[in-house]
Each structure stands twice: as C-alpha cells, then as structure tokens.
Amino acid sequence: MAASSAFALASCTGGGDSEVEVERQSTGAMDDFAADQQFTATEAFSLSVLWTDWPELPIKDSWRFFDELEQRTNVKFELTNVPFSDVEEKRSLLISAGDAPSVIPLIYTGDETSFVSSGAILPISDYVEHMPNFQKYVEEWDLGDMIENLKQADGKYYMLPGLQEVSVPVFTLIIRKDVFDAVGAGIPETWDEMREALVKIKQEYPDSQPLADGFEAQSLLNYAAHAFGAQAGWGFGNGMMDDGSGDLQYTAVSAGYKEMVEFFRGLVADGLVDTESFTADNDGSGGGSVAEKFANETVFAASGSNATAIEFEQALNETVGEGNFEVLQIAPPGGPAGQVVEPRNFWNGFMLNSEIADSEYFLATLQFLDWLYYNPEARELLRWGVLDETYTKDADGTITIDPEHSLNAFNINPDGEIDLQEDLGWSNNVFADSTESRALKESYNTESFVDYMDTVLSTRTPRDPNPPAPLDELELERASLLATPIKDSVDTNTLKFILGERDIAEWDEYVAELESQGLADYIDLVRSARDRFEEENS
C-alpha cells in the first residue's frame, strides 16, 4: 500500500512546498480502501476539529455521537470550540495565527479563498484520488463541472463541499397557507402575486406586518434576487455575475438589483414588512422572534428552511392550536427574470490545515474524512444514529425512528424520551447536513418538504453558475482592499433604500459613491482573472 501510494503522491505537495513522504504518512490507513466501505483505522489516532457551538444546542461530553464514531473508526476528536455568533472571525484568527485544528468543517464555497495565498490550508485537489467515496458520488450525481469551478488561480481547489444528489434552495418562503387561502391569494408564484397576497392579508389583519426575514435580510434577498436577475444577501459572492452577454457586471449597480430594491422598498412603504426582522442580529437560533410573531399572527410569510417551518408549526400549536393552521414551504417566487432559482449548489464541507500533510496519519485522515463526508452509511449514521438501536430500516429503505427516541428538530416522534440531537449528538449541525442523497433528505423531512422539492425541480429553472474567475495572490490582496469597503457600502445602502432611510432617487449618487471607492478597478481585476482562467483552462 505504501509503495503504490508513494507513486501516486510523489509529485504532490503539502503545506505548499514540501514533498509528502507517504511511507511515513500512511500510519493507520487501510489497505485497498474503497467506496461504500467502512473505514476503521488500523491504528487509533486523534484528529483536531473546529467545532461550532449553536446557542440552542450545547455540546455534551456524554453524546453517543463521539463514542460511536471512535468505536467504528478508531478516530477520536479533539475539539476547539467557537460560538456560532462569531465563528467566521474566530476561524480566521485561528488560521492566520497558525493555531487552527486539522479539520475545519462548515465551509461553504468561497470561504476558503482568503486563506489560499498564505499556504495555511491544504490544496485538497492534490489528494482526492485517495477519496473513493467522493469520486464515486461526484460522478454518479453529475457534479464534475461544479467541482471544476472550485479551482483557484493555481488550478487547484482547497475545500471539499457537501454533495447534494438533488439541489433546491435550502431557504425560501414559509407561509401560513390557510390564511393565504382564506383571503383568496392561494400560493403566490411570482413576487407580484406575493405582494397582492400580502395586501389582502394586511386588510384582514391590520395590525400585522405580514412578511418577515429573521436573518438580517440576507436570506430573503438571497433567494429573491435571482427572480430579478441579480445576486444579493447570502448569495452575493464577490458581487460579479454574468450579464447575459458573456461579460461580467457588478450586481449591486445592475438594473435588476435596483428593481429588486425598489420592489421591497414598496412593500416596506405599505407596511407589509416586519422591518425589525431585517435588522435584528442572527445568532443562529433559527426563527427566534419571527416564530413568536408567526404564533401571534402578526407575520404570515417569512424566510426559512424546512427546520424553520417545523419551528413555526410548533409555535403555532401553542397559540392557534394543532390542526387549526397549515404551514407550507413554497418555491421561491419568480419575477422579471423568470421562474428561476439559484444555480445548482453544494452544501457545507470542509478544508484542512496544510500542516496535516506532515502528519504520519495523513493518508488515514483522508480516508476517514472521505468516509465521514461521503459514505452513505456514514451519512445515515450521522443523521439517525445506530441502526436497530435508535432507528430501523425496512427492506424498501424506509427509516422509522425507535419509539423511545425523538428528533425534535424535525418534529419526529416528539413523545420519545431521548432526543437524537440534543441528548445523543446525532443530526448535529456541524456534520449531519453536509452530503445527502435524495433518499436520506426525504427520510427526515415532512411530506410537504418532499412536495416542495418536487415543485422546485419541476417548475423552477436553476440559473447557470457564474464562470469562475479565481484571483492569484497579488490580485486577492488588491481585490480585498477594493471589494471590502465597496461591499460594506452596498450592504448599508441596500438596507437604507429598502427601509426608506435613503430615497431611491439617490440611486445614481449611490453608484457614484461605489465608483469613487474603486469599483471600476475591481471589475477590471475580476474580468482579467476570468479571461486568464478561461485561456488556461479552455
């Protein structure tokens, strides 16, 4: 095994420059490790991991998750804990100081870019040949082109994402369908129809502000922007997007972005938006105050995921009463750009501290992470726990939770005395949501969410992804100096326009302000990088 691996990795580098000596770095690795196979290290070892603490899910040393994982794999976690509220800052400080753990989970595409030039994170693409599960499901789920788009300027990629067999927007609108039906609105298919529905609800519930976000407007603008031919909120990225003619434009000065801002400004002006939900800090605790407003019938449509919908239902049970309402997750409404949604997407994955390439357990670590993130049995374990202990599985693949257990995060068997997530650590936010087959996704979700997936897949068209334009080290430094203050101005003024704190008549002045901050130079920088990448990777 060491001899064959030495040939495969002879030219690869770890930590940027030094050659990997596989003969001394395959301790604990399995011989002939293959896809869909249980990984068990041939020699036990510990692996340091950055763990994000959610406020409503305090980590417990007693979690079965840790013990079962160690028992099956011979790998023990050593955790560095950071709070959700400032995870990005803490993560950046740890990496910059050289103190980051070996494994850095909860990484979304783009999170890795700022760390590439320093050599602090591993060019994982050099080693994916040793990750058979990853390779198998990239091919089976037709994700190869998307993986190619992860490449940085040097032609390598530095994070591995969570793979999704089917991709639909995770966050969209959650509505009180019974109220929408009662006022004669039905299920809005476009933002104009949504506006008409909100007006009718406002007439019926005059004290309400029927539309809310709860995520500092980042969620709402993310899924809404595509319908206007723009990018915003969580999906803003580097701000650059294809203008439809093959050229790049900065989305925040585009006609579509302005139209989106004007639309939501109109909703606010008519009292149809809970503006507090646009400005309240998001601490990661889910619907929070928006769930309370749902329960008190002052909000009837809000941003959220499938889990948020369940949270809204649980809150309404306490006020309106079980069976007296219907909560529905709907496909993102269409708009001037059509019935379009975000491009097919990955979910959170991980990156590695480059120092791991010097570890004697390097190959074993790759195998373990390949199993943990991409092996179907591992993914089922992370979601449901131990087969025939916390759940059973029929011959047709149907999963049923054990009667003594619950999964309250998804309102599954709430009468069970032991919660899989809170008490045992399964379905934790750090690992469980990453890679999912469609069957696994359906196993813990409601029928209405399955209907939501079917609706999106059959009635909405994913936008094409923007062409990659990775920046080299010097360009990244220049881009950061330019893009950061420009993006700050965009965020500030977007909310000001929407909330009425700045007149939309000042749009041209706003654009001029961005230009005075170097917008043209930034656009030229990214365009040049795109042209270079296309030439080198044609």
N, C-alpha and C positions, 0 to 999 in steps of 0.2 A: 504494500500500500504506500509506504513512504517513497519507494523508488518511482512508482507511477505518478504520484503526486508531485515529486520533485521535477519531473519533466514538464508537467502541466504548469507549474508555478515558477519555473526557473527565471522567467523574464519579468515576473510581477514584482511590484514594489509595495512595501508597507511603510507608513509614516512618510511617504513622499519619495524617498530615495533609496533606502537600504533594501538589499535583496532579501527575500524571505527564504529562510533555510527550513524547508519542510521537514527534513529529517529530525529536527529538534523541536518542531512545532506541531506535531501530529499526536502528541500525548493525549490519550482519552478518546481519540477519533475512532469511528467504526470502520472496519474493513468493508468495502463494497456497499457503502451506504447508498440507498436508492429511494426513489419517490414512493410515498404511501407505506413507508416502513417506520416502525417505532424506533426513535433514536434513544439509545442508552449509552452513555459514555463508558468506555472501557476502564476508565479511571476517574473517580469522582473529582470534581473541581468546583470552585466558586466563581461566580460571574457578577461583576458590579453592574447595577442597573439604576437609572434615574427614574424615580417613581413620583408621579404627580398625585397629590392628595386633593380629592374633591371635598368640599366642605360638608356635604351630606353623606359622605361615605368614608368615615375614618378607617384607616387601615388597622388591622388587628394581627398581632403575632400568632393568634390561635387559628387563623384562616387555614382551612384544609387545602386551599389552593397551593400554598407554598410547600406543604409536606408531600402532597401527591405529585407535584411536579418534580421534586427532588427524588422521590421514590422511583418514579418512572424513568428519569433521565440521568440520575447521578449528578445533577447540576443544582447547586444551591445559590440563591440570590443573595447578594449583599446590596442593600438599598441605600440610596441617597435620596431623601425625601424633599420635595419642593411643593409649595402650595399652588393650586390652580391659579389663584389671583395674580401671581406674578411669575408664572412658570417660564415665560419667554425671557424675561430679564435674568432670572436665576440661571437658566440653562446657558444663556450667552456668557454670563460671568464665569461659570464653571469651565466652559470650553476655552474661553480666552485665557484663563489663568492656568490651563493645563491640568485642572482638577476634575474633569468630567469623568463619570463612570464609563466603563467599556461600552455599554449598550445604552443608547439614548432613544427611547420609544416616543410615540405620539408626535412623529414628524410628518408633516404634510409637504407635498411637493412645493418647493420654493424655500422652505425653512432652512435648507442646507446651504443655500447659495453663499451666504455671507461668511461661511466658515471654510469654503473650499480653498481659497488662496493661501490661507495660513498653514495648510497641511495638518490641521487639527483633526480632521475627520478622514476616514478611510475611503479611497476610491473603490467602492464595493463592486463595481462592474468588473474589476480585475479578477474577481473570485467567484462569480455566480456559477461558473462551471462546476463548482463543488456544492451547489444547492439544487439538487434534482427536483424537489417539490416546486420550488419557484419556477424553474424552467418548464416543468410539465404544465402548470396551470397558466402561465403566460401564453403558452402555445394553444392549449385547449380552449381558453377563453378569448383568444384572438386579441391579445394585448401587446403584441410585439412592437407595433408602431408607437404606441403610447410610452412604452419603456424607452424607445429610442429618443423620445422627446425629453427625457430626463437628463440627457447629456449636457455637461458643462462645456466651456470653451475648449478644454483639452480632449474632448471626445469621450470622457468618462462620466459616469454618474456616481453620486456619493450618498444616496439614500435608496432604500428599497421600500416601496409602498405596500399598503394593504391592497390586495387584488379583489375585485368585485366581479362575479360572473355576470351579473346584470347591474347596470348603473342607472339610478334615478336620483333626483335631488333629495338629499337627506332632510334638508329644511325647506319647508314650503308653508302654505297657509293651513291653519286648523280652524274650522268654522263650526258654529252651532247650526247644524243643518236643519234642525227642527224649526229654528227661528227664521232662517233664510227661507224655508218653505212656507212658513206661516205668513210672511209679508209678501209672498208671491215672487221671490227673487230666484228660487232654485239654486243650482250650483253655477256660480259665475265661471264662464270660460275665458273671459278677457278682463283686463283691468277696467275698461269702461263699464262692463257688466257688474264688476265688483263695486264700482262707485255707485251705480244705480241701486245695488242691494244695500249698501251702507246708508244711503239717503233714506231708503224705506225703513230700515231698522231704527235710524235716528228719529224718524217721525213716530214710530211705535214706542220707542224708549228714549224720550227726550233728554234724560239725564245721562245717557250713555255717550261714550266716545268709542264707537264700535270696533275700530281697527287698532291693534297694538303690535309691538315688536318684542321688546323684552331683552334684546341683545344689542343695545346701543345703536339701533337701526342697521347694524351690519348684516344681519340675517335677511331682513326684508329687502334691502337694496340689492343684496346678492342675487336672490332668485328673481326679483322683479326686473333688474337691469337688462337681462337677456331679451325680454319682450320688447324693449325699446332700442335694441341694437347696441347696447353698451355693456360695460363691466363696472361693478360697484361693490361696496361693502366687503364681505369676506372674499369675494371673487375679483377684487380689484387687481391683484397681482402686481406687476410692475407698471401697470397703467397703460401699457401698449397693447393694441389689438389690431387685427386685420380690418382694414376699412372696406373690404369687399371687392377692391380692385387690385389686390396684390400688394398694396402699400400698407405701411403702418401708420396708425394715428394714436394720439393720446386721448384715451376715452373721456377723461373729465372735461375736455373742451369740445367734445363732439356734439353734433345736433341731437343725437339720441340721448346723450346724458342730460342735456338741457331739457329735453322733452320729459324725461323721467322726473327730474327735479320739479318742473312746473306742475306735473300731474300730482305729485304728493303734496306740493305746496297748496294746490287747490283743495285737497282733502283736509289738510290742516285748517285752512281758512274757513271751511264749512263745518268745523267742529266734529269731523269724522274720525280723527286720530287721537289716541291717547298719547300725547306728546311726552309725558313723563317716561313712558316705556322706550322712548328714543334716546333718553339722556341718562337713565339710571345705569349705574355700573353693573356689568355682567360678572358675577362672581363664580359662575359655573353651576349654580344651584337650580338650573332648569327654569321652569316657568315663573317661579317665585311669585312676585306681586301680581303678575299678569294672571296667574292661575286663580288668585283671590278675586281679581276683577271679573274673570270668567264666571266664577262661582256666584258673585254678587250681581251678575247680569248687567255690568257696565261695559264689558268688552265681549264681542261676539265673533271676532276673527283675529287671529294672532299668529305670529311666526312660531314654528316649532317642528320637531321631528316626531316620529312615531311614539317615542317615550314621552314627549311633551303632551301629545294627545291623551295618553293614559293619565298623565298628571292632571290635566284639565277635567277628565272624567271623574277622577277620584275627588277632586274639589267640588264638582257639581253634585256628586252623590250626597254631600253633606248639606247642601242648600236647596237645590231643586228637587233632589230625591232620585234614587236609582230608577231607571225606566221612564223618567219624565223628560228626557232630552236625548239628542243624538249629536255626537261629536264626530266630525269627518275631516280627514286629511285629504286635501284636494290637490290636483295637479296645478303647478304654477300657472296663473292666468297668462294668456297671450296678449299681444299688443301690436304696435305699429310694425314691428319686425317679424310678426307672425307667431304661430304657436310653437315657439322654440324654448328650449331649456339649456342649461349649462352643457358643455361638452361632456362626453363620457369621461368618468373620473375615477381616480383611485381614492382610497381612504388612508387613514394614518398608517405609517410604517415605522421604520427606524433608521438610524445611522449609527456608525461605530467610531469610537475614539481611535485614531490612527495608531495609537500605541498598542492596540490589541494585536497588530501584525507581528509584534515582537514576543508575543506570549507563546509558551510551549503548547498551550491549549487552543491555538488559533484555529486549526482545522476543525477541532471538536466544537468550538464555538460557532463556526459557520454551519456545521451540521445541525447543532442544537437549534439555532435560530431559524434555519430552513424548516425544521420540523415544527417548531413552535408557531411560526407565522403562516406556513403554507400547507402543512399536512392536514387532510380533512379530519382525521380522528383527533388530532390536537385541537383543531378549531372547535370541534364539538365538545371536547373536554372543557375548553376554556369557557364556553357558553353554558353548558349544562351540568358539568361536574362528572361524577363517576357513574358509568353505565351500570344499571341494576342496583345502584345504591341511591342516587339522587334522581334518576330518571330511567325509563325503559324505552325500548325501541322495537316497533313491530317489524315484521318481515318486509312491509312496504316502505319502511323508513320513517313512519310516523313516530314522533317523540312524545312521551307522556311523562310529566313530572311525577315524582313519588308523592303520595298523598300527605306525607309528613312534612314536605318541603314546599316552599313558595318561591316565586320570583317576583317580588313586589314591584320592581322597576317596570315590569311589563304586565302587572296585574294578573299574574298567573297563580292560581290556587291561593288566594290571599288568606285562607284559613289554615294553611300549613304553618307549623310552629317554627320551622327552621328556614330562614331565608337564604337562598343560594348565594346571593350577592353580599348582603350585609353580614351574615353570620359565617359564611364559608369562603368568600372571596372569589367565587365563580362569577362570570359575567362582569368582571371588573372593567373599569373604563380604560385602563392602561393597555390591555391586550385583547380583550374579547371582541371589540368591534372592528378589528383591522381587516382581515381577509375573510370573505364569506361566499360560499356557493349560494345559489338561489334557494336551494332546499333548506340550508341552515338559516338563512334570513327569514324564510317563511315559518320555520319551526317555532319561533318565539314571538312572532308578530300576530296581530289580530287579522281576521278575515278582511276587515276594512283596509288594512295596510296592504294586503295582497292585492285587493282591488285597486288601490292607489298605484301600485307598481304596474299592474296591467293597463290602467288608464294612461299613465305617462308613456309607457312603451308603445301603446297603440295610437295615441292622439297627439303626442308631442315629438318634435324633432330636435335631437341634440345639435347644438352648434358645433361647427368644426373647430378643433383646437387651434389656438394661435400658433403660427410657425415658430419654432424655437429660435432664440437669439441670445445664446449664452455669452456672457462677458468674460474677458480674461482678467487677470489680477489687477492691472492698472485701470482697466475700464470699470471694474467693480468699485474701486476706490472713488473714481470720478463720478460714477453713477450714484453712489451712496451720498456723496456731497451734494449732488444736484437733486436727486429724487426725494430724499427725506424731507427737506423743507417744502418742496412742491406738494408732496402728498399730505403733509400737515395742513397746508393751506386748502387743499381740496377737501379734506375731511371737515375742517372747520367751516368752510363756506357752504359745503353741501348741506350741512345741518342748518346753518343760518338761513339759507334760501328756503329750505323746506319749512322751517319753523316760523318764517316771516320776520326773522331778525335782520334780514337784508333783502332789499327789494330786488326781484328778479330782473328789473330794468337795468340793474348794475352788472348784468352778465358780462358785457364787453369789458368793463373795468376789471372784473374778476379774472378774465382771460389775460388781460394785460398784466395783471399782478403776477400771474404764473410765468408769463413770458419774461418779466423783469427778474425772476428768480432763476432763469436759465433754461426754460422749458425747451426752446429750440435746440440748444446744445444737447440736452438729454435725449430728445427724439433722434437727433443725428447719430448720437452714440449707439443707441439701440439699433437703429436701421443699419449702421455699418456692421454691427455684430451679426445681425441677421444675414446680411449679404455674404459675409465671410463664412458663416456656418453653412449656408446653402452651397457655396462654392466648394468647401472642403468635404461636405458630406453628400454631394449630389448622387 
